[in-house]
Amino acid sequence: MFDVLKKKLEALGAAGWELTETEKRGWEFYFIRHQLDQNRVVETRTYSVKIYRSIEDGKYLGSASDVISPTMNDEEIDRRIASVWEQAALIRNPMYKLVSEPINIPDKNNPVDLEKISRDFIETFAGVAETSGEDINSYEIFVSSLSRRFLNSNGVAYSCVYPSSTIDLVVNARREGHEIELFRFITCGTCDREKLRKDVEDALRFGKDRLVAKNTPKLQSGAVVFSTADACEIYDYFLYQMNASLKIRKISSYEIGQPICDKFEGDILSVKAVSSLPNSSRDYPVDGEGSVIEDRYLIRDGIPENFYGTRQFAQYLGLEKSSNVQNAVFSGGKGDAASVRSGDYLEVVDFSDFQVDPMSGDIAGEIRLGYLCRGGKITPVTGGSISGSLPAAVSTMRFSKESVQYDTLMIPAVTRLENLRITGIAELED
């Protein structure tokens, strides 16, 4: 099928094209209270085609894409490609070039051991300590080997194989006739047994504390600490600000060589794009357009160094070489986790919803469970919300030198933002 599609794309006389074959081999397990309810093996193969058309003698470049199933017959394929060809004529972007530089790194085709990864997950769940008050309700394990083969009209070719896993977990906590559920959705490459066990045991502990939590008091404002996967929303903001697309659209205010805030009174952030991050679900060194992903600082010591992005927006920004970023490492914390948690603060470990707007940096979150620390006393609290502005908080932002990985991001284990608005419903106790 790959060769058939290649010939059909070559016959179009298009300004360019890209062809990607993705094969997925997956094992799936569905457990209810550690009893296997069902399991299955999944094997799929799809083909993605993207066609580029030159418009007005090369002044503009149009593009469109679609997915082709291997079950389609020759007539159906021709109709699908013809539709993509027509759609490409409706798009008019200023001209840019596709990747033409040969990929100078070897293909990454080591096989993925689905059996070992699955066994690691199952054994880790079986070893989690549970009680009559907190236990695992159910969990679903999805372990996949993904194989991607890429080719474009300039002859740029690359293939890679990598693991991708997903966990869907439900835990229960009960006390005096009252029962709640907590949900966790985890993505990763393989199974990090130690981290998974900690994540599950933390979820059980959070469920137990949620049942005895008091209403969040009316604090007005204060320091908020983040120590769970929700912190990724904070760090994603800095990644987005270095995206060439946001810069071209005048959404990002970041400038190369100019600090991201006027004065640093807290820790100074560094952001590094990396070609490989072990245990990431997207651990591959070449992006979807055939650009090699190189290790490079996007922000170093609080100063932007490199924007990144697709070929289109990178070239509009005048970048000679760039790629999309799959994996990133954030660093720069001077103190340990304990020092970040010093003084009074509200540590929110579970939100009903938490978002940091990738464009404005506005922060909004509804508190499901937090730990209020005042005068050395820690109290579980629930209800209310936090809000604020990340750009305004950058200058006093603090984060630990210890790190933790959440799929494609390696971030500080504990992050602290000062002077966020904290809306509660209870009177503050002395």
Salt bridges, closest charged atoms under 4 A:
GLU21 OE2 - ARG45 NH1 3.22
GLU23 OE2 - ARG45 NH2 3.51
GLU28 OE1 - ARG40 NE 2.47
GLU56 OE2 - ARG92 NH1 2.53
ASP66 OD2 - ARG80 NE 3.73
ASP74 OD1 - LYS8 NZ 2.96
GLU75 OE2 - ARG79 NH1 2.97
ASP78 OD1 - LYS8 NZ 2.76
GLU115 OE2 - ARG119 NH1 3.76
ASP120 OD2 - LYS116 NZ 2.83
ASP120 OD1 - ARG193 NH2 2.84
GLU123 OE1 - ARG193 NH2 2.58
GLU130 OE2 - HIS34 NE2 2.67
ASP135 OD1 - ARG33 NH1 3.20
ASP135 OD1 - ARG174 NH2 3.26
GLU176 OE1 - ARG175 NH1 3.74
GLU179 OE2 - ARG174 NH2 3.60
ASP199 OD2 - LYS195 NZ 2.83
ASP202 OD2 - LYS198 NZ 2.68
ASP202 OD1 - ARG205 NH2 3.14
GLU255 OE2 - LYS247 NZ 2.88
ASP267 OD1 - LYS334 NZ 2.74
ASP283 OD2 - LYS108 NZ 3.33
GLU294 OE2 - LYS321 NZ 3.12
GLU305 OE2 - ARG300 NE 2.69
GLU347 OE1 - ARG341 NE 2.89
ASP350 OD1 - ARG184 NH1 3.62
GLU418 OE2 - ARG416 NE 2.75
GLU427 OE2 - LYS218 NZ 3.15
